[in-house]
Structures are given as C-alpha cells and as structure tokens.
Amino acid sequence: MSLVVQKFGGTSVGDVEKIKNVARRVAASKKRIDHVVVVVSALGDTTDRLLDLAGRVSASPPEREMDMLLSTGEQVSMALLAMALEELGLDAVSMTGQQVEILTDTGHTKAKIRHVGADRVIQELRKGRVVVVAGFQGVTSEGEITTLGRGGSDTTAVALAAALHADCCEIYTDVDGVFTADPRLVADARKLARISFHEMLEMAVTGARVLQSRSVEYARNYNVPLVVRSSFHEGEGTWIVSEDEIMEKAIVSAVTHDFDEAKVTVMGVPDRPGVAAGLFGSLAEANVNVDMIIQNVSEKARTDISFTVSKSDLDKVRTVAGRLADELGAAGTDFDSEIAKVSLIGAGMRTHPGIAAGMFRTLADNDINIEMISTSPIKISCVVRRADGENAVRALHEHFHLEVETE
Amino acid sequence: MSLVVQKFGGTSVGDVEKIKNVARRVAASKKRIDHVVVVVSALGDTTDRLLDLAGRVSASPPEREMDMLLSTGEQVSMALLAMALEELGLDAVSMTGQQVEILTDTGHTKAKIRHVGADRVIQELRKGRVVVVAGFQGVTSEGEITTLGRGGSDTTAVALAAALHADCCEIYTDVDGVFTADPRLVADARKLARISFHEMLEMAVTGARVLQSRSVEYARNYNVPLVVRSSFHEGEGTWIVSEDEIMEKAIVSAVTHDFDEAKVTVMGVPDRPGVAAGLFGSLAEANVNVDMIIQNVSEKARTDISFTVSKSDLDKVRTVAGRLADELGAAGTDFDSEIAKVSLIGAGMRTHPGIAAGMFRTLADNDINIEMISTSPIKISCVVRRADGENAVRALHEHFHLEVETE
C-alpha cells in the first residue's frame, strides 16, 4: 500500500479558487496513491492579518495567546480543503494538531515536536478517507495549543510522514523546486534535480526559504524522502534524499542569503569562564535562536562577543543583552540591522580545499568587506553590509559556475 | 467570594477598539467582583465571512467541517481579549471549549451541552486570573469539535455560570435589555426591568433575538439569575429571574415576531397511526427543529400536515419531506417562505382568559388573516402573511398597552 504526505503552503491555498485547485490535485493523487494525508498552512495572508490584529491589541502579546490566535489560521484552511474534497466526491476528514496528537514541548510560538501519534490518522485512512491535517500547530501534554514557528507546516508534514512510514513527503509550494540561488536575485539560477539532506539543511539554515530547517533535519533523521515541487505546474521538482543516493556530488551546490538577521555585539566583556555560557544561556531561555557567534582576541582581560540573531528577536535580545552587559560590567552593546549573510553550500567542499579562499577572493574582487565568517564542513557563511548582499550572491554564483549542471 | 460570568456578543467585540472597550469593562468588574469569567463570541461579521467562504467551496459542506471552520471565530476573539486584558495589567488566560471541557453530544452545528467540567477554570480563577472562554463551541467525548448553533455563546455562558455556581450571568449585548417588542418595529416599545425565565423562554422561542432559548432554559433549570444589558452604556438592563421573585405579574409582557420561518405542507397524507411519527422522526434525524405543527381534519382517510421550520433548514426539509411524501403516496408538498409568526407572551395569561380572543380580534380588525395558531399556557402564536408582519406586531403592542408599565 502506498502512502504519501502532501503539504500545501499558504500561497497554494491563497483563496477559494486555489483551495479548489489543491483539492483537484489531491483527488488526482488519490487515483494513483492508496493513502493520502494532506497538511495545509493558513490561507495566504491570514497569519499576517492575525499578527496585525494582535499588534493592535497589545504591544507584547503573551506567546500562549499568540498560539491560540495563530493556530486558527490552519484550522480554517483544513476545514475548507476537506469541504472541497468532499465536493469532488472524495471522503475526507480534517484534524487539528490536537486531534492527530502532535505533541510538542511548551515553547509557545516556536514549539518542538516531541511525538506524533499516528493511530487516529491510520484509522481514518483505513476507512478510505483523505486526512487533512492542520500544519504548524501542536498540543502540549497539558492540552495547551502551541505553534511550531514560521514554516512549521513543513515540519508537521515530515513528522507525520515519519510517523506513518510514508513512501515520501511532497512539499507543494509556489516555486518549482530548490535553486542554486534565489532566482529573483540571480537570473540564471538553476533548478536542482536532487540535493542531499545535509546540503538542504545548510541551505535552510542560511536563508533558503523553500523549506524550514527543522523539517529537513526531521526528514534526515527519519530518512523520509522529500520532494519540493510547484502547486501550480506539473514537473518533477527537487528531490531531497540521503547523500549516498547522489552519485556525482557537486563541489558547490548553491549560494544562499539571509537579509533578515541582525548583528549584536557586547563590548568589553570580562574574559573569564562562564561569561559566554551566561549570555547564550539567557538568550536560549528567552527562546532566541542565535546563529553565528564570534569572540575576538582578548585584550587586557576583556573581549568583544558578536553574534547574529533574527531581526524579529531583536527586541528580546536588547533586553537580555542589556541586562547581562550591566551585570558583567561590559563596556556596552551594539545592534546592527544593516547586515546580509551570504553562504556557499556544497557537499563536495569536504574533499576540495580552497573553496573558502575562492569565496573570500571573489568578495574582495567585488569590493565587498567581510565582517564575520563561519564555516561547517559543507558550508561557508560571510556577513557583509546589507547593501552588498545582492552583489555578493550574484558574484559567487558566477564565480562557481552554478548555472552549469555538473552531473 | 463573588463569581460572575460575563458574556460579550459579536457586536460587542466587533473590532479592535471594541475589544479594548470590553477589556476595560471587565477590568472595572474585576475591581468589585472576586472572580470573573468572560465568554466571547466571534468578532463582528467573522461567522458570516466563514459561512461565505464555505459556501464558495461547497454547496453542502459537511457539518463536521463547518464546526471545525466556525469554531475558529471564537478562538480568535478569546485570544485577542486575553491579550487586551494582559495589556491592562490583568492576569488573563483564554480557554477553548475543549480545554474547559464543554462536553456536547455529536449534533454538529447544533450540539447540545451534556456536561461542563469546571475544574480547570476554577484552578485558573484561584490563581487570580480572568478566564476568557470561547463561546459557541464544545467537544464530544471522542474529541470532535462541535458548535452550539447561532447564539450558542449565551448557552456557554449560562452553562458555565451553573457549573461554577456563579452569583449571576451577565449577558452584554448591543441592546439595553429585553423590550416589550422590537424597538425597530415599535417606536414606544418599553424596556422591561425584569421578566420570568418562562416568559423569556417563550420570547426567545418566538423570535426575540436577545437571548437564545436554550440558554434561558439552562438558566431556569439551574436557577442562574441572568441579566441582559448594553456593552456600550451603563444601565441596569433586564433581569431574568424565577417567577416567584416577580410580585406584580403583567398579563401580557411582550409581543415577539419571527420573520425567518417557512411553512411546509404535506398534502393528502394517509390518515393512519405512525405517519406523523415517521415524518417528524426523519426531520429530527436530519437535525431540523420543527416549530408549529398543524394537522387538518381528515377527509376521505387523507389529511394535510403543515409545520413551520427555520428558512435555513428548508433545503434539508425539501429532501426529507419530498422523500417521505413519495413513500407515503401523499398528494404533494408545498413550501411557503412568505410567512410571519407573531406571538403574545405573558405569565398572567394563565389566570386571565380572553387574551387569545383579544389577539384574534385585533388582527381581524387590521385585515390580517391568520393561517396557523399555536398556544401554550403563557403564549399565543399566529402565522400571518409576511407582508402583514410589522402591522400585526404594532397593532398588538398598541391593543394591549404594552408601552405602559403595569407594576
């Protein structure tokens, strides 16, 4: 028996006509696949509209109540899609995160999935039904409603695919697949036929919007083959699979960028054990994801610590970093929103030295100054001025000839 | 310790400014009342907007999915109100019907409350919190989301007040109280200071929109004092209390009307036992509320059965009545949407004969033909042509001098 989880994002269910279109695609799938589970996001701009409402009611709404509010978006789209499927003559049933039993921790607005109970879904599938699940939402063991953060519906889909031992998880979105760079910035960006979980994970972490990093991590851990394809056109899309399924590895697969980070510097921190632990421990408690971290060479037993965070977390970071700077007797804090992070991703980097040098040279040749550097075995990230962001992406894409297929 | 349940309807939470206004009223209440539980409806036109979305997706959406869809409206407003209360410095927590444990039967879109679990609400009240509960929604023992039908938030409020042994249940709405007739039809309609549960129940059943009949029934059964007042102005409103608390009983308390019913006639039905049981049994199974029922005198072993239903149920009734007419070999069916039901309510009718005669005479004097009559000990209802509806209400209000206080 074949079983596939299909996820349709917000742009795919943007309005009533698009919901009907999704229903038709699901109905077509149901003819060739025995069991179909569909995960949906909120309709188009619903989440933004709800955020706006909350913003007009409260300057800092409690995160628990934000989850109560935001989780309604997916509940609306799942019900409408189930109706549209029934209208096409299919037997369909919608389920909330609570009904599926998508158990999460208590980290409101950024909850992590702890367990997915598949029993009820399997029961419904056995009745021949298409099961439509609200993405993005879960429930704590106390029955509190949580949400998984932006893009959380991808994670819902992959987690369900893993729990159901699905053949694969299909992510339908408004782009045709995963590209060597954002096609809006780079005209000759090329769609990748396949890419490894590890590379996709680095791409997601460094700013590729097509998939949320947690969903890729989940897919890798449970070895759920993922495919990203367009909800509007036919086409094979991009398969994200384990590395051993990819024969010819590209040295560099893609250039990614993230223009939504800010750089925070705590200056003149006493250079003694426990200082960094205190700072980043407090940020973790405040549920702030810290990305790159750099600590300068110590001078006179004092040092500067710089790190990047999402701009949306900057208010929380100001409070925490400011308090800690006071406690530590630091010289001060600095917050810089005008940065861009540009990254080079490629599984082949492991065995091909010199890629980093090529990257730094390319940026230098284009008069782009590097402010921070961070590396992993298959990734190099540089922070540059925001104004240089687009140029950096284009220059790197050209230098590494990403428009040409290497396989 | 004082404990009050306050319910705010859709017009009271019509937009962000009104939600903030409700939060201020709740905050003021919290100063004089130890424990406040707030029940909210969906924001303004949310329910209509969701109904419209569903209508564009499906001609006859499954009721289970309608409940999934509609229950989101109250979840949005409860979260926003909790945020607004926190913004005012109160400690507040919102809860869904499921979290409160408002257990209902499985009658989707018209579910009935079976049990209200108050434990979690009491826990939160003990922490000094204002508890904001989503009205209109419940959950079955299987975890399926249900809704209680239009006006169901009143029932939620009263059921919670009963379960919590509240001092009273305050219904805040867009009118100043319960009137002797709809003030939009009758210029000198008078606000009642108090009215008995029984009279209010008859008023609700016969078309007064201010309270849903089930909420009044619930209040009567559990003896929960109810008060209806404006969410926009101060003022005492109308108290709905048990009859023995009202000393001077008016003979006629109010005239009500319902312009949203339709008359159905099944003609030439075999006059034998079980026919009516079959018809109304099938309608009950289809979850259709039948109001008045009239069976004509039998001629040649055949009879006509007429009854009224809500216009919104007419499609369902057409299917059921048509099928049964075929099975019974009836002569045909007739559906008439152009009717008005006008009713006279008064606890004093029990001891004052002649009220019915006065009503019929008043209608006749105004050239209004009566098509159906139905009575209870404290109510007389007449079905007339829709075009005569407004005139009938005005004539009866004038004839029985309802603009004059009798106490």
Boltz contact constraints between the chains, C-beta under 6 A:
constraints:
  - contact:
      token1: [A, 16]
      token2: [B, 56]
      max_distance: 6.0
  - contact:
      token1: [A, 16]
      token2: [B, 57]
      max_distance: 6.0
  - contact:
      token1: [A, 56]
      token2: [B, 16]
      max_distance: 6.0
  - contact:
      token1: [A, 57]
      token2: [B, 16]
      max_distance: 6.0
  - contact:
      token1: [A, 57]
      token2: [B, 80]
      max_distance: 6.0
  - contact:
      token1: [A, 57]
      token2: [B, 83]
      max_distance: 6.0
  - contact:
      token1: [A, 57]
      token2: [B, 84]
      max_distance: 6.0
  - contact:
      token1: [A, 58]
      token2: [B, 83]
      max_distance: 6.0
  - contact:
      token1: [A, 58]
      token2: [B, 87]
      max_distance: 6.0
  - contact:
      token1: [A, 61]
      token2: [B, 83]
      max_distance: 6.0
  - contact:
      token1: [A, 62]
      token2: [B, 86]
      max_distance: 6.0
  - contact:
      token1: [A, 65]
      token2: [B, 79]
      max_distance: 6.0
  - contact:
      token1: [A, 65]
      token2: [B, 82]
      max_distance: 6.0
  - contact:
      token1: [A, 65]
      token2: [B, 83]
      max_distance: 6.0
  - contact:
      token1: [A, 65]
      token2: [B, 94]
      max_distance: 6.0
  - contact:
      token1: [A, 68]
      token2: [B, 79]
      max_distance: 6.0
  - contact:
      token1: [A, 68]
      token2: [B, 94]
      max_distance: 6.0
  - contact:
      token1: [A, 69]
      token2: [B, 76]
      max_distance: 6.0
  - contact:
      token1: [A, 69]
      token2: [B, 79]
      max_distance: 6.0
  - contact:
      token1: [A, 72]
      token2: [B, 72]
      max_distance: 6.0
  - contact:
      token1: [A, 72]
      token2: [B, 75]
      max_distance: 6.0
  - contact:
      token1: [A, 72]
      token2: [B, 76]
      max_distance: 6.0
  - contact:
      token1: [A, 75]
      token2: [B, 72]
      max_distance: 6.0
  - contact:
      token1: [A, 76]
      token2: [B, 72]
      max_distance: 6.0
  - contact:
      token1: [A, 79]
      token2: [B, 65]
      max_distance: 6.0
  - contact:
      token1: [A, 79]
      token2: [B, 68]
      max_distance: 6.0
  - contact:
      token1: [A, 79]
      token2: [B, 69]
      max_distance: 6.0
  - contact:
      token1: [A, 80]
      token2: [B, 57]
      max_distance: 6.0
  - contact:
      token1: [A, 82]
      token2: [B, 65]
      max_distance: 6.0
  - contact:
      token1: [A, 83]
      token2: [B, 57]
      max_distance: 6.0
  - contact:
      token1: [A, 83]
      token2: [B, 58]
      max_distance: 6.0
  - contact:
      token1: [A, 83]
      token2: [B, 61]
      max_distance: 6.0
  - contact:
      token1: [A, 83]
      token2: [B, 65]
      max_distance: 6.0
  - contact:
      token1: [A, 84]
      token2: [B, 57]
      max_distance: 6.0
  - contact:
      token1: [A, 86]
      token2: [B, 62]
      max_distance: 6.0
  - contact:
      token1: [A, 87]
      token2: [B, 58]
      max_distance: 6.0
  - contact:
      token1: [A, 94]
      token2: [B, 65]
      max_distance: 6.0
  - contact:
      token1: [A, 94]
      token2: [B, 68]
      max_distance: 6.0
  - contact:
      token1: [A, 99]
      token2: [B, 143]
      max_distance: 6.0
  - contact:
      token1: [A, 143]
      token2: [B, 99]
      max_distance: 6.0
